[in-house]
Amino acid sequence: MNMKENSKKPSIDDIARSLGVSKTLVSMVINNKTEKYGISEKTRKKVEDKIAEMGFMPNKAARRLRTGKSFLIGVIVPDISNPFYSKIVRIIEDKAQLDGYNPMICSSDEDSEKEISLIKMLVDSQQVDGLILSSTLEKADELDFLRKRNFPCVLIDRSLPEANLPTVSVDNEQGAFAATETLIKSGCKHIALFAISPGYISTIEERKKGYLKAIQQYKLSSDKKMIVEIPYNDIKNAVYENLDGLLKKKTGKLDGLFAGNNNIALACMEYFIEHKIKVPEQLKFVSFDDIDVFRFSSPTISAVEQPVEEIGSWSFKVLKELLENGNNLQNPAKISLPTRFIKRKSS
């Protein structure tokens, strides 16, 4: 008899009785609603300690039946191996878990068909309550099925204005302007921009605008051939081929290079080492996206820093508001965060 009693899994009732509190209070602690209902930190900790002591594990299936929620969120980014996205996803994961949610993370590989397939898999199977998406889609109407189903979705990094969805992004145009302006002020006259494709993606368009704005403002000659699209699935070969061509030109020889993202920048740095290109003596160089290696390379790399922590925090905050307020999209949030240019030795 005692063995059966000892092997019985503890319930919310057991925890409440052992503490002399209500089941409602214990449930609020389990569901991370103590702050919302003004429960003190001392009480919350007392309940959490008892939960740990008794080895209580919430029944997720019962929780879903009771609330109608899975407490899972989908997060789809182009490439989870990219440090920019991996850092954002980690912040989303940390914030989500504090509120009782767990993320299901997927990479679209800059493939719009794969992206749609992933979205439908997560949504149609009712696995997730909401979605955070960095989209590679060209047309906003490809997400109409989400709006028709009133499904909570927040766009991050890349915007699709006509989709009329909440968006958390950065001021790419200003960041690109600052990067290009730095090269100009350091004496560069022939500056190339290597931008990842597909070129219709909002971040790429905005960075091109910032680059061209600086070129025009400082009255440098504008040459379309100096804006190079680098295919996502063949970055190294494309970077090598285009640098070969631009550096061998006899007229208008390349003296400044702006890498449109960190993956392009890394391929450029590899080229410089292999071909013994001295930076900044022979070629001044800047990148969009600041990653750890830029601080330790030789020379150190000037870069546009994006506020990854704020992007991650805001994206989950906005999604949580949608989940808690019936996905009210009358005035979807459009959050644009500032970037910061960090000048180092490469420029």
RONU-582779 format. One record per residue (C-alpha): residue number from 1; x, y, z; chain. Coordinates in pm, whole numbers. Layout:
# RONU-582779
R  num       x       y       z  cadena
R  NUM       X       Y       Z       A
...
END
This chain:
# RONU-582779
R  num       x       y       z  cadena
R    1       0       0       0       A
R    2     275     240      97       A
R    3     467     149    -218       A
R    4     165     242    -430       A
R    5     123     570    -246       A
R    6     492     652    -284       A
R    7     488     571    -656       A
R    8     185     789    -723       A
R    9     271    1095    -929       A
R   10     214    1419    -735       A
R   11     -71    1641    -854       A
R   12    -150    2010    -827       A
R   13    -386    1913    -542       A
R   14     -99    1748    -355       A
R   15     122    2056    -389       A
R   16    -158    2291    -283       A
R   17    -244    2079      25       A
R   18     120    2050     131       A
R   19     158    2429     124       A
R   20    -189    2517     250       A
R   21    -266    2725     -61       A
R   22    -524    2706    -338       A
R   23    -493    2498    -655       A
R   24    -547    2822    -849       A
R   25    -235    2974    -696       A
R   26     -24    2667    -782       A
R   27    -164    2671   -1137       A
R   28     -72    3039   -1177       A
R   29     287    2963   -1079       A
R   30     305    2666   -1318       A
R   31     165    2877   -1604       A
R   32     395    3178   -1534       A
R   33     109    3412   -1446       A
R   34     231    3529   -1105       A
R   35     333    3874   -1226       A
R   36       3    3923   -1408       A
R   37    -197    3851   -1093       A
R   38      30    4026    -845       A
R   39     164    3718    -667       A
R   40     477    3795    -466       A
R   41     821    3667    -557       A
R   42     844    3497    -215       A
R   43     521    3302    -272       A
R   44     620    3208    -626       A
R   45     955    3072    -507       A
R   46     792    2877    -223       A
R   47     559    2705    -470       A
R   48     839    2638    -721       A
R   49    1057    2487    -447       A
R   50     774    2253    -343       A
R   51     714    2156    -709       A
R   52    1082    2064    -742       A
R   53    1085    1883    -406       A
R   54     783    1668    -495       A
R   55     900    1605    -854       A
R   56     580    1738   -1009       A
R   57     566    1731   -1391       A
R   58     275    1913   -1564       A
R   59      69    1694   -1794       A
R   60     112    1870   -2130       A
R   61    -176    1684   -2295       A
R   62    -412    1783   -2014       A
R   63    -284    2139   -2026       A
R   64    -357    2156   -2397       A
R   65    -709    2019   -2351       A
R   66    -774    2264   -2069       A
R   67    -638    2575   -2241       A
R   68    -670    2491   -2611       A
R   69    -302    2576   -2651       A
R   70       6    2368   -2728       A
R   71     241    2626   -2570       A
R   72     469    2575   -2870       A
R   73     569    2850   -3111       A
R   74     723    2810   -3455       A
R   75    1039    3003   -3546       A
R   76    1145    2994   -3912       A
R   77    1466    3167   -4023       A
R   78    1662    3142   -4350       A
R   79    1969    2979   -4193       A
R   80    2003    2882   -3828       A
R   81    2380    2835   -3876       A
R   82    2418    3208   -3946       A
R   83    2534    3370   -3618       A
R   84    2289    3658   -3668       A
R   85    1989    3424   -3671       A
R   86    2121    3177   -3416       A
R   87    2162    3457   -3160       A
R   88    1812    3589   -3225       A
R   89    1664    3240   -3196       A
R   90    1846    3180   -2867       A
R   91    1700    3501   -2722       A
R   92    1350    3404   -2842       A
R   93    1396    3063   -2681       A
R   94    1501    3215   -2348       A
R   95    1215    3466   -2343       A
R   96     957    3209   -2454       A
R   97    1054    2952   -2191       A
R   98    1019    3211   -1915       A
R   99     653    3236   -2019       A
R  100     596    2864   -2051       A
R  101     639    2835   -2429       A
R  102     886    2624   -2623       A
R  103    1002    2709   -2977       A
R  104    1013    2470   -3273       A
R  105    1299    2602   -3488       A
R  106    1329    2552   -3866       A
R  107    1554    2681   -4147       A
R  108    1403    2766   -4486       A
R  109    1743    2779   -4665       A
R  110    1625    3090   -4856       A
R  111    1382    2860   -5039       A
R  112    1031    3007   -5063       A
R  113     868    2672   -5140       A
R  114    1035    2511   -4841       A
R  115     927    2805   -4626       A
R  116     560    2768   -4723       A
R  117     584    2393   -4664       A
R  118     729    2449   -4316       A
R  119     463    2707   -4227       A
R  120     181    2477   -4335       A
R  121     335    2183   -4152       A
R  122     352    2379   -3827       A
R  123      13    2546   -3864       A
R  124    -200    2271   -4021       A
R  125     -84    2009   -3772       A
R  126    -187    2249   -3490       A
R  127     153    2196   -3337       A
R  128     215    2566   -3269       A
R  129      10    2850   -3124       A
R  130     193    3121   -3317       A
R  131     478    3187   -3556       A
R  132     789    3409   -3572       A
R  133     910    3428   -3931       A
R  134    1204    3574   -4119       A
R  135    1061    3532   -4465       A
R  136    1223    3473   -4802       A
R  137     892    3521   -4986       A
R  138     857    3776   -5264       A
R  139     481    3835   -5249       A
R  140     284    3913   -4936       A
R  141     -27    3734   -5065       A
R  142     156    3403   -5018       A
R  143      82    3448   -4646       A
R  144    -287    3529   -4693       A
R  145    -383    3187   -4561       A
R  146    -245    3288   -4220       A
R  147    -460    3600   -4208       A
R  148    -768    3410   -4321       A
R  149    -719    3171   -4031       A
R  150    -643    3459   -3794       A
R  151    -320    3283   -3707       A
R  152     -74    3482   -3490       A
R  153     242    3561   -3687       A
R  154     524    3813   -3637       A
R  155     774    3894   -3911       A
R  156    1132    3960   -3804       A
R  157    1433    4108   -3985       A
R  158    1257    4112   -4323       A
R  159     934    4297   -4389       A
R  160     644    4228   -4623       A
R  161     447    4556   -4600       A
R  162     143    4436   -4792       A
R  163     105    4135   -4561       A
R  164     -12    4374   -4286       A
R  165     152    4164   -4015       A
R  166     343    4280   -3708       A
R  167     708    4333   -3797       A
R  168    1029    4373   -3597       A
R  169    1317    4493   -3815       A
R  170    1611    4736   -3819       A
R  171    1695    5052   -4010       A
R  172    1895    4879   -4283       A
R  173    1912    5187   -4505       A
R  174    2075    5402   -4238       A
R  175    2317    5124   -4145       A
R  176    2425    5077   -4507       A
R  177    2459    5454   -4554       A
R  178    2690    5475   -4250       A
R  179    2904    5186   -4374       A
R  180    2940    5332   -4724       A
R  181    3000    5684   -4592       A
R  182    3287    5553   -4379       A
R  183    3456    5409   -4688       A
R  184    3405    5737   -4877       A
R  185    3546    5946   -4593       A
R  186    3849    5718   -4577       A
R  187    3926    5811   -4940       A
R  188    3754    5538   -5145       A
R  189    3627    5636   -5492       A
R  190    3529    5299   -5636       A
R  191    3316    5108   -5386       A
R  192    3140    4780   -5459       A
R  193    2845    4634   -5271       A
R  194    2820    4255   -5254       A
R  195    2457    4180   -5163       A
R  196    2306    3839   -5101       A
R  197    2032    3724   -5338       A
R  198    1737    3714   -5387       A
R  199    1750    4091   -5432       A
R  200    1378    4149   -5370       A
R  201    1415    4076   -4996       A
R  202    1341    4394   -4802       A
R  203    1670    4400   -4610       A
R  204    1869    4375   -4934       A
R  205    1667    4647   -5106       A
R  206    1710    4878   -4806       A
R  207    2086    4819   -4787       A
R  208    2117    4895   -5159       A
R  209    1925    5220   -5103       A
R  210    2158    5320   -4821       A
R  211    2465    5242   -5031       A
R  212    2334    5438   -5332       A
R  213    2225    5728   -5113       A
R  214    2581    5770   -4984       A
R  215    2732    5734   -5335       A
R  216    2497    6002   -5469       A
R  217    2527    6235   -5170       A
R  218    2907    6240   -5203       A
R  219    2883    6270   -5582       A
R  220    3076    5954   -5668       A
R  221    3017    5791   -6004       A
R  222    2738    5532   -5984       A
R  223    2803    5209   -6173       A
R  224    2542    4931   -6164       A
R  225    2820    4677   -6212       A
R  226    2949    4772   -5866       A
R  227    2633    4625   -5708       A
R  228    2684    4249   -5722       A
R  229    2423    3989   -5624       A
R  230    2582    3691   -5451       A
R  231    2369    3373   -5463       A
R  232    2290    3229   -5119       A
R  233    2379    2873   -5222       A
R  234    2716    2957   -5385       A
R  235    2863    3243   -5184       A
R  236    3232    3154   -5193       A
R  237    3255    3089   -5568       A
R  238    3057    3403   -5651       A
R  239    3268    3620   -5419       A
R  240    3594    3484   -5563       A
R  241    3480    3526   -5922       A
R  242    3360    3884   -5875       A
R  243    3661    3996   -5672       A
R  244    3888    3854   -5942       A
R  245    3708    4063   -6203       A
R  246    3686    4387   -6004       A
R  247    4043    4382   -5873       A
R  248    4190    4317   -6219       A
R  249    4015    4614   -6383       A
R  250    4266    4871   -6507       A
R  251    4026    5165   -6484       A
R  252    3809    5244   -6185       A
R  253    3992    4984   -5982       A
R  254    3814    4869   -5669       A
R  255    3936    5047   -5355       A
R  256    3643    4990   -5119       A
R  257    3417    4690   -5057       A
R  258    3092    4668   -4859       A
R  259    2986    4309   -4778       A
R  260    2607    4298   -4743       A
R  261    2607    4031   -4471       A
R  262    2843    3831   -4252       A
R  263    2857    3519   -4472       A
R  264    2968    3728   -4769       A
R  265    3220    3906   -4547       A
R  266    3375    3578   -4435       A
R  267    3416    3464   -4797       A
R  268    3580    3799   -4880       A
R  269    3820    3764   -4587       A
R  270    3916    3416   -4706       A
R  271    3984    3557   -5054       A
R  272    4202    3836   -4910       A
R  273    4418    3582   -4723       A
R  274    4454    3346   -5020       A
R  275    4537    3627   -5264       A
R  276    4753    3827   -5021       A
R  277    4530    4136   -5046       A
R  278    4634    4384   -4777       A
R  279    4340    4538   -4593       A
R  280    4308    4834   -4553       A
R  281    4623    4933   -4749       A
R  282    4509    4792   -5085       A
R  283    4138    4767   -5021       A
R  284    3921    4911   -4745       A
R  285    3648    4680   -4625       A
R  286    3327    4693   -4416       A
R  287    3042    4451   -4348       A
R  288    2677    4453   -4250       A
R  289    2626    4230   -3941       A
R  290    2886    4234   -3667       A
R  291    3001    3889   -3557       A
R  292    3257    3784   -3296       A
R  293    3531    3694   -3543       A
R  294    3542    4054   -3671       A
R  295    3682    4169   -3336       A
R  296    3968    3919   -3341       A
R  297    4069    3902   -3708       A
R  298    4373    4080   -3846       A
R  299    4288    4347   -3928       A
R  300    3974    4384   -3721       A
R  301    3665    4437   -3939       A
R  302    3443    4745   -3938       A
R  303    3077    4644   -3932       A
R  304    2715    4747   -3887       A
R  305    2593    4602   -3560       A
R  306    2231    4491   -3546       A
R  307    2051    4486   -3208       A
R  308    1995    4109   -3200       A
R  309    1883    4102   -2837       A
R  310    1616    4363   -2900       A
R  311    1499    4188   -3218       A
R  312    1458    3860   -3030       A
R  313    1296    4017   -2725       A
R  314    1053    4233   -2919       A
R  315     951    3954   -3154       A
R  316     841    3726   -2871       A
R  317     683    4015   -2680       A
R  318     468    4106   -2981       A
R  319     375    3743   -3048       A
R  320     282    3692   -2682       A
R  321      50    3995   -2700       A
R  322    -119    3845   -3007       A
R  323    -160    3511   -2831       A
R  324    -309    3673   -2520       A
R  325    -531    3927   -2696       A
R  326    -704    3718   -2960       A
R  327    -461    3808   -3240       A
R  328    -597    4161   -3281       A
R  329    -437    4284   -3604       A
R  330    -627    4610   -3652       A
R  331    -305    4809   -3602       A
R  332     -18    4562   -3631       A
R  333     305    4675   -3468       A
R  334     582    4798   -3699       A
R  335     898    4819   -3491       A
R  336    1216    4952   -3654       A
R  337    1528    4939   -3439       A
R  338    1845    5147   -3494       A
R  339    2176    4997   -3602       A
R  340    2524    5104   -3490       A
R  341    2834    5130   -3709       A
R  342    3151    5005   -3539       A
R  343    3465    5140   -3700       A
R  344    3769    4914   -3679       A
R  345    4101    4883   -3866       A
R  346    3967    4743   -4197       A
R  347    3829    5084   -4297       A
END
